Amino acid sequence: MPNAATASGVVVHLRGICHIHYRIHARRQESEPETFFEVLGLNPNAPPFNVVDEWVNIDRPLYRAARDAIGLAWAEKKQRIQQERLGYGSEEDAELDIVAWALHGSRTASIYMKVVMPKIHHIHGAERLEALVKVCADQWNDGDKAEL
């Protein structure tokens, strides 16, 4: 059973995750919010992401491969943003940065994969939005800052 400090840490990371999802949804107003992986164009079911405990922990073998895959996907999307003249500082650019940053954080990535993704990954449309709102509960808002 988690102690108060552990539970509190989960809440802080989950709050940040929820604020990021809320902001992306508020800007795009899509009935099916994208997962962080979809934002980056990554498949959470493919290596190195398919074995969660092997990539979300800094001392595990797939940690570096996951960070490299996230970084490469981020760089490719950044290049597209520049080619489409959306530019640095655009909302899409900021979303891309914060999503990649969240998945680079081992604790945040672990919570995202173990708490959020099982609830939203395999459902689509309005049901995904409903599930995300349910997971986030009173944290489904933009918050002051997405703190992770």
Sequence and secondary structure as in RCSB ss.txt:
>XXXX:A:sequence
MPNAATASGVVVHLRGICHIHYRIHARRQESEPETFFEVLGLNPNAPPFNVVDEWVNIDRPLYRAARDAIGLAWA
EKKQRIQQERLGYGSEEDAELDIVAWALHGSRTASIYMKVVMPKIHHIHGAERLEALVKVCADQWNDGDKAEL
>XXXX:A:secstr
   HHHHHHHHHHHHHHHHHHHHHHHHH  SS   HHHHHT  TTSTTTTSHHHHSSTTSTTHHHHHHHHHHHHH
HHHHHHHHTT  TTSHHHHHHHHHHHHHHSHHHHHHIIIIIHHHHTT  THHHHHHHHHHHGGG S  SS   
